Amino acid sequence: MLYDIFLKPYESYSLLFIILEAIAAVFGIMSVWYARRNSILVYPTGIISTAMYVYILFVGGVYGDAVINIYYTAMSVYGWYTWAHMRCGEEKMPITLLGKKTWAFTVGFTAGNFCLFYFILEYLTDSIVPVLDAVTTALAFSAMYLMARKKLENWAFWIVCDVISIGLYVYKGLNVTALQYLVFLALAISAHFEWKRLYRIQQTEKRVRPDGTR
């Protein structure tokens, strides 16, 4: 049974394809690990992974997630620049929370992307899972943008996206990627609490004057 679930789907793929998926998965996990640590290395490792996944996912027929990875690659370049150049005084870019207006924008952005990609996947492609594909696409678009802006809430979007993606990739026979997303899920949950801890430290430091007094 385990063979049928995890290995049999790869009988139709070339050795090169399997190796590419494994490399992309490793760099993807490295990227999320660096994100958890609030390290800018999240972006170069992420670019390698997502660029490779564009090819892998088009071959696998998961078109929505293929588009996600094109967006990931572009947003990784943007995030890399933003994290490197947007500073608060002499400090690196801080972790912040979504305000009411930004929440409204994020909800609208997510809903709009879902509608757009559902229409594309349902009527313009042969995707067999258009609803789930559109949901993960919309969630990932918002999560990647929020991460580039260092918003704590990005991890909530990633967690929901990862849960859905695990089932989607198993269904599509991309089981190495499904395992990768299981690791992503564990890291995203851990990262949410780590970023929350770092945010609290930042808030404490903001209340402390340079001489150590409050």
C-alpha positions as CSV (number, residue, x, y, z in Angstrom):
1,M,0.0,0.0,0.0
2,L,2.8,2.4,0.9
3,Y,4.5,1.6,-2.4
4,D,1.3,2.4,-4.3
5,I,0.9,5.7,-2.5
6,F,4.5,7.0,-2.5
7,L,6.5,5.2,-5.2
8,K,4.2,3.9,-7.9
9,P,3.3,7.4,-9.3
10,Y,7.0,7.9,-10.0
11,E,7.1,5.0,-12.4
12,S,5.9,7.4,-15.1
13,Y,8.5,10.0,-14.4
14,S,12.1,10.2,-15.6
15,L,15.1,9.9,-13.2
16,L,16.0,13.5,-14.0
17,F,12.5,14.6,-13.0
18,I,12.7,12.8,-9.7
19,I,16.1,14.3,-8.9
20,L,14.9,17.8,-9.7
21,E,11.9,17.3,-7.4
22,A,14.1,16.1,-4.6
23,I,16.5,19.1,-5.0
24,A,13.7,21.6,-5.2
25,A,12.2,20.1,-2.0
26,V,15.4,20.3,-0.1
27,F,15.9,24.0,-1.0
28,G,12.3,24.7,-0.2
29,I,12.7,23.3,3.3
30,M,15.9,25.3,3.7
31,S,14.0,28.4,2.7
32,V,11.2,27.9,5.2
33,W,13.8,27.1,7.9
34,Y,15.6,30.4,7.2
35,A,12.2,32.2,7.2
36,R,11.5,30.7,10.7
37,R,14.8,32.2,11.9
38,N,14.0,35.6,10.4
39,S,17.0,35.3,8.1
40,I,17.3,37.0,4.7
41,L,18.7,33.7,3.4
42,V,15.0,32.6,3.0
43,Y,15.1,34.4,-0.4
44,P,18.1,33.0,-2.3
45,T,17.3,29.5,-1.2
46,G,13.6,30.1,-2.0
47,I,14.4,31.4,-5.5
48,I,16.3,28.2,-6.4
49,S,13.4,26.0,-5.1
50,T,10.5,27.9,-6.7
51,A,12.2,28.3,-10.1
52,M,12.7,24.6,-10.3
53,Y,9.1,24.0,-9.2
54,V,7.7,26.0,-12.1
55,Y,8.9,23.3,-14.4
56,I,8.0,20.4,-12.1
57,L,4.5,21.5,-11.5
58,F,3.7,22.2,-15.1
59,V,4.8,18.7,-15.9
60,G,2.7,17.3,-13.1
61,G,-0.4,19.2,-14.2
62,V,-0.7,21.3,-11.0
63,Y,-1.1,24.5,-13.0
64,G,-2.3,26.8,-10.2
65,D,0.7,25.9,-8.1
66,A,3.0,26.3,-11.1
67,V,1.7,29.9,-11.3
68,I,2.2,30.3,-7.6
69,N,5.9,29.4,-8.0
70,I,6.3,32.0,-10.8
71,Y,4.9,34.5,-8.3
72,Y,7.0,33.1,-5.5
73,T,10.2,33.7,-7.6
74,A,9.2,37.3,-8.4
75,M,8.2,38.0,-4.8
76,S,11.4,36.4,-3.5
77,V,13.3,39.0,-5.5
78,Y,11.1,41.7,-4.1
79,G,11.3,40.4,-0.5
80,W,15.1,40.0,-0.7
81,Y,15.3,43.7,-1.7
82,T,12.8,44.8,0.9
83,W,14.4,42.9,3.8
84,A,17.8,44.2,2.8
85,H,16.9,47.9,2.4
86,M,13.8,48.7,4.5
87,R,15.2,49.5,8.0
88,C,14.0,51.2,11.1
89,G,16.8,53.6,11.9
90,E,19.9,51.4,12.2
91,E,17.9,48.2,12.8
92,K,16.8,45.7,10.3
93,M,13.3,45.6,9.0
94,P,11.0,44.8,12.0
95,I,8.2,42.2,12.3
96,T,4.8,44.0,12.4
97,L,1.1,43.2,12.7
98,L,-1.6,43.8,10.1
99,G,-3.7,46.9,10.7
100,K,-7.4,47.1,9.9
101,K,-6.9,48.6,6.5
102,T,-4.2,46.0,5.6
103,W,-6.5,43.2,6.8
104,A,-9.2,44.5,4.5
105,F,-6.8,44.6,1.6
106,T,-5.5,41.1,2.3
107,V,-8.9,39.6,2.5
108,G,-10.0,41.3,-0.7
109,F,-6.7,40.3,-2.4
110,T,-7.1,36.7,-1.4
111,A,-10.8,36.5,-2.5
112,G,-10.0,38.3,-5.8
113,N,-7.2,35.9,-6.6
114,F,-9.4,32.9,-5.7
115,C,-12.1,34.0,-8.1
116,L,-9.5,34.8,-10.9
117,F,-7.7,31.5,-10.6
118,Y,-10.8,29.4,-10.2
119,F,-12.1,30.9,-13.5
120,I,-8.8,30.2,-15.2
121,L,-8.4,26.7,-13.9
122,E,-12.0,25.7,-14.4
123,Y,-12.5,27.1,-17.9
124,L,-9.1,27.5,-19.5
125,T,-7.1,24.4,-18.3
126,D,-7.7,20.7,-17.7
127,S,-7.0,20.9,-14.0
128,I,-9.0,18.2,-12.2
129,V,-8.9,20.1,-8.8
130,P,-9.7,23.7,-9.8
131,V,-11.3,24.7,-6.4
132,L,-8.4,23.4,-4.2
133,D,-5.8,24.6,-6.7
134,A,-7.4,28.1,-6.7
135,V,-7.6,28.1,-2.9
136,T,-3.9,27.3,-2.4
137,T,-3.0,29.8,-5.1
138,A,-4.9,32.6,-3.4
139,L,-3.6,31.8,0.1
140,A,0.0,31.5,-1.1
141,F,-0.2,34.8,-3.0
142,S,-1.3,36.6,0.2
143,A,1.2,34.7,2.4
144,M,4.1,35.5,0.2
145,Y,3.3,39.2,0.1
146,L,2.8,39.4,3.9
147,M,6.1,37.6,4.4
148,A,7.9,40.1,2.1
149,R,6.4,42.9,4.3
150,K,7.4,40.9,7.5
151,K,3.8,40.6,8.8
152,L,3.4,38.1,11.6
153,E,0.1,36.9,10.1
154,N,1.8,35.5,7.0
155,W,2.3,32.2,9.0
156,A,-1.5,31.7,9.5
157,F,-1.9,31.9,5.7
158,W,1.0,29.4,5.2
159,I,-0.4,27.0,7.7
160,V,-3.8,26.7,6.0
161,C,-2.2,26.6,2.6
162,D,0.2,23.8,3.6
163,V,-2.6,21.7,5.1
164,I,-4.6,21.8,1.8
165,S,-1.4,21.3,-0.3
166,I,-0.4,18.1,1.4
167,G,-3.6,16.4,0.3
168,L,-3.5,18.0,-3.1
169,Y,0.0,16.7,-3.9
170,V,-0.7,13.2,-2.6
171,Y,-3.7,13.2,-4.9
172,K,-1.6,14.3,-7.8
173,G,1.1,11.7,-7.1
174,L,3.9,14.2,-6.2
175,N,4.6,12.5,-2.9
176,V,8.1,13.9,-2.3
177,T,6.5,17.4,-2.6
178,A,3.7,16.3,-0.3
179,L,6.3,15.2,2.3
180,Q,8.0,18.6,1.8
181,Y,4.7,20.4,2.6
182,L,4.3,18.3,5.7
183,V,7.7,19.6,6.9
184,F,6.6,23.1,5.7
185,L,3.5,22.7,8.0
186,A,5.6,21.8,11.0
187,L,8.0,24.7,10.3
188,A,5.2,27.2,9.7
189,I,3.5,26.3,13.0
190,S,6.9,26.6,14.8
191,A,7.7,29.9,12.9
192,H,4.4,31.5,14.0
193,F,5.4,31.1,17.6
194,E,9.0,32.1,16.9
195,W,8.0,35.3,15.1
196,K,5.5,36.0,17.8
197,R,8.3,35.8,20.4
198,L,10.6,38.0,18.3
199,Y,7.8,40.5,17.9
200,R,7.3,40.7,21.7
201,I,11.1,41.3,22.1
202,Q,10.9,44.1,19.6
203,Q,8.0,45.7,21.4
204,T,9.9,45.5,24.7
205,E,13.0,47.0,23.2
206,K,11.0,49.9,21.7
207,R,9.8,50.8,25.2
208,V,13.3,50.8,26.6
209,R,15.4,53.9,26.1
210,P,19.0,53.8,24.9
211,D,20.2,54.3,28.5
212,G,18.3,51.2,29.6
213,T,15.5,53.1,31.4
214,R,11.8,53.0,30.5
